[in-house]
Structures are given as C-alpha cells and as structure tokens.
Amino acid sequence: MKQYTFSDMNRSSGEILEAAMIEPVVLTKHGKEKLFVLSARDYHRMRGEPSPTKSYSLHDMPDDVHEELMSGLGAILEPVKDDARDDV
C-alpha cells in the first residue's frame, strides 16, 4: 500500500487520488496513519456489499434485468425503424 503525507496530498492530490483508484493509499501526519483513501469499489467490497456491477449470460439473467435490457435495446433500435419507414 502506498503511503503519503498530508503535505504530499496538498502538493500532488491528483496523483494520490489516481493511485487510490488502483489500490488503497494511506495518508500520514507526523509519521502516524490518519486516513485511508480508497475507491468506491474497494469500499463496498470491504463492507461486504454486493458488487454494483454484475454480469449475466442470456440463460441466467433475472427477469427484471432482461426487461430492462430489452427496453434499452428497443429505445436504441426505434430511431432506426423510424428512419427505415421514412425511406419507403
């Protein structure tokens, strides 16, 4: 785990936050750990919460996910159907 001081955070916050997106980092003050900075994904995983992103195959997809997928595809394809009708 990378370690930075509070002074480092003032000088290079962008670099430190980018590092925290990859792995948790610790911020120290006077040589003592004071804060941990971690991504939302790591935070939710640490709390034992389910992943906010989940993948399914077409065969094991829950009904509500299937309905949402079909609705989204319909919204995407509808303008294509309307354009095809205009050409007739």
C-alpha contacts under 8 A as a table, 3 or more apart, distances in Angstrom:
res1	aa1	res2	aa2	distance
1	M	23	E	7.02
1	M	24	P	6.39
1	M	25	V	5.72
1	M	26	V	7.27
2	K	24	P	7.46
2	K	25	V	5.02
2	K	26	V	6.47
3	Q	25	V	5.74
3	Q	26	V	4.84
3	Q	27	L	5.99
3	Q	28	T	7.20
4	Y	8	D	5.86
4	Y	9	M	7.01
4	Y	16	I	7.81
4	Y	25	V	7.45
4	Y	26	V	6.24
4	Y	27	L	4.94
4	Y	28	T	6.14
5	T	8	D	5.01
5	T	9	M	6.46
5	T	27	L	5.23
5	T	28	T	4.66
5	T	29	K	5.90
5	T	31	G	7.94
6	F	9	M	5.00
6	F	10	N	6.47
6	F	27	L	6.09
6	F	28	T	6.15
6	F	29	K	6.04
7	S	10	N	5.12
7	S	11	R	6.41
8	D	11	R	5.13
8	D	12	S	5.73
8	D	13	S	7.29
9	M	12	S	5.27
9	M	13	S	4.63
9	M	16	I	6.75
9	M	27	L	7.93
10	N	13	S	5.97
12	S	15	E	5.50
12	S	16	I	6.35
13	S	16	I	5.10
13	S	17	L	6.01
14	G	17	L	5.20
14	G	18	E	6.14
15	E	18	E	5.14
15	E	19	A	6.26
16	I	19	A	5.03
16	I	20	A	6.23
16	I	25	V	7.74
17	L	20	A	4.92
17	L	21	M	6.44
17	L	37	V	7.73
18	E	21	M	5.22
18	E	22	I	6.98
19	A	22	I	5.36
19	A	23	E	6.33
19	A	24	P	7.57
19	A	25	V	7.16
20	A	23	E	5.02
20	A	24	P	4.92
20	A	25	V	5.52
20	A	37	V	5.96
20	A	38	L	5.09
20	A	39	S	6.14
21	M	24	P	7.32
21	M	38	L	6.47
21	M	39	S	5.03
22	I	39	S	7.56
23	E	38	L	6.58
23	E	39	S	7.48
24	P	36	F	6.69
24	P	37	V	5.60
24	P	38	L	4.36
24	P	39	S	7.10
24	P	42	D	7.79
25	V	36	F	5.72
25	V	37	V	5.33
25	V	38	L	6.55
26	V	33	E	6.51
26	V	34	K	7.45
26	V	35	L	5.79
26	V	36	F	4.48
26	V	37	V	6.29
27	L	33	E	6.03
27	L	34	K	5.87
27	L	35	L	5.07
27	L	36	F	6.11
27	L	37	V	7.61
28	T	31	G	5.63
28	T	32	K	5.11
28	T	33	E	4.44
28	T	34	K	5.26
28	T	35	L	6.91
29	K	32	K	5.41
29	K	33	E	6.67
29	K	34	K	6.44
33	E	36	F	7.96
38	L	42	D	6.21
38	L	43	Y	6.51
39	S	42	D	5.22
39	S	43	Y	6.22
40	A	43	Y	4.94
40	A	44	H	6.13
41	R	44	H	5.36
41	R	45	R	6.15
41	R	51	S	7.64
42	D	45	R	5.04
42	D	46	M	5.97
43	Y	46	M	5.09
43	Y	47	R	6.33
44	H	47	R	5.12
44	H	48	G	6.32
44	H	49	E	5.28
44	H	50	P	7.37
44	H	51	S	7.30
45	R	48	G	5.04
45	R	49	E	5.79
45	R	50	P	7.22
45	R	51	S	7.13
46	M	49	E	7.62
51	S	54	K	6.53
56	Y	59	H	7.83
56	Y	60	D	6.12
56	Y	61	M	5.31
57	S	60	D	5.53
57	S	61	M	6.00
58	L	61	M	5.52
61	M	65	V	6.43
61	M	66	H	6.24
62	P	65	V	5.40
62	P	66	H	6.27
63	D	66	H	5.01
63	D	67	E	6.15
64	D	67	E	5.15
64	D	68	E	6.23
65	V	68	E	5.12
65	V	69	L	6.10
66	H	69	L	5.08
66	H	70	M	6.14
67	E	70	M	5.17
67	E	71	S	6.09
68	E	71	S	5.09
68	E	72	G	6.16
69	L	72	G	5.16
69	L	73	L	6.16
70	M	73	L	5.07
70	M	74	G	6.00
71	S	74	G	5.03
71	S	75	A	6.25
72	G	75	A	5.11
72	G	76	I	6.32
73	L	76	I	5.06
73	L	77	L	6.08
74	G	77	L	5.13
74	G	78	E	5.81
75	A	78	E	5.38
75	A	79	P	7.58
76	I	79	P	6.72
76	I	80	V	7.76
77	L	80	V	5.22
77	L	81	K	6.47
78	E	81	K	5.12
78	E	82	D	6.27
79	P	82	D	4.99
79	P	83	D	6.12
80	V	83	D	5.14
80	V	84	A	6.27
81	K	84	A	5.09
81	K	85	R	6.37
82	D	85	R	5.16
82	D	86	D	6.42
83	D	86	D	5.13
83	D	87	D	6.65
84	A	87	D	5.33
84	A	88	V	6.97
85	R	88	V	5.41
